[in-house]
C-alpha cells in the first residue's frame, strides 16, 4: 500500500454507516449496510416492531428507528 494511503487510514476515523436494511430478527438484528453486515443487539427500551426488509437509521452502531424515506438525489 502506498505510504500516503496508510497515513490517511491512520488519520481518518472509521465511518459508521447511518442506515441499513434488516435481514434477520432474533435476539439481535442483522442489518445489511454499505459497509457490510452488522449484528446489533435490540435495545430493551425499544418497543418498535421491526420486520425483515425494513430500512432503519443507525447512530453509533445502535438502531434509532425506522427510515421514513429515501433521500432525494439531484444529478447536476
Residue pairs with C-beta under 8 A, 6 or more apart in sequence:
15 35
16 35
16 58
16 60
16 61
17 33
17 34
17 35
17 38
17 58
18 57
18 58
18 59
19 33
19 55
19 56
19 57
19 58
19 67
20 31
20 32
20 33
20 34
20 38
20 55
20 56
20 58
21 31
21 32
21 53
21 54
21 55
21 56
22 29
22 30
22 31
22 50
22 51
22 52
22 53
22 54
22 55
22 56
23 30
23 31
23 32
23 37
23 52
24 30
24 52
25 50
25 51
25 52
27 41
27 42
28 39
28 40
28 41
28 42
29 39
29 40
29 41
29 42
29 50
29 56
29 63
30 37
30 38
30 39
31 37
31 38
31 39
31 40
31 56
31 58
31 63
32 38
33 58
38 58
38 61
40 58
40 61
40 62
40 63
42 63
43 62
43 63
46 63
48 65
48 66
50 56
50 63
50 66
54 66
54 67
55 66
55 67
55 70
56 63
56 64
56 65
56 66
56 67
57 63
57 64
57 65
57 66
57 67
58 64
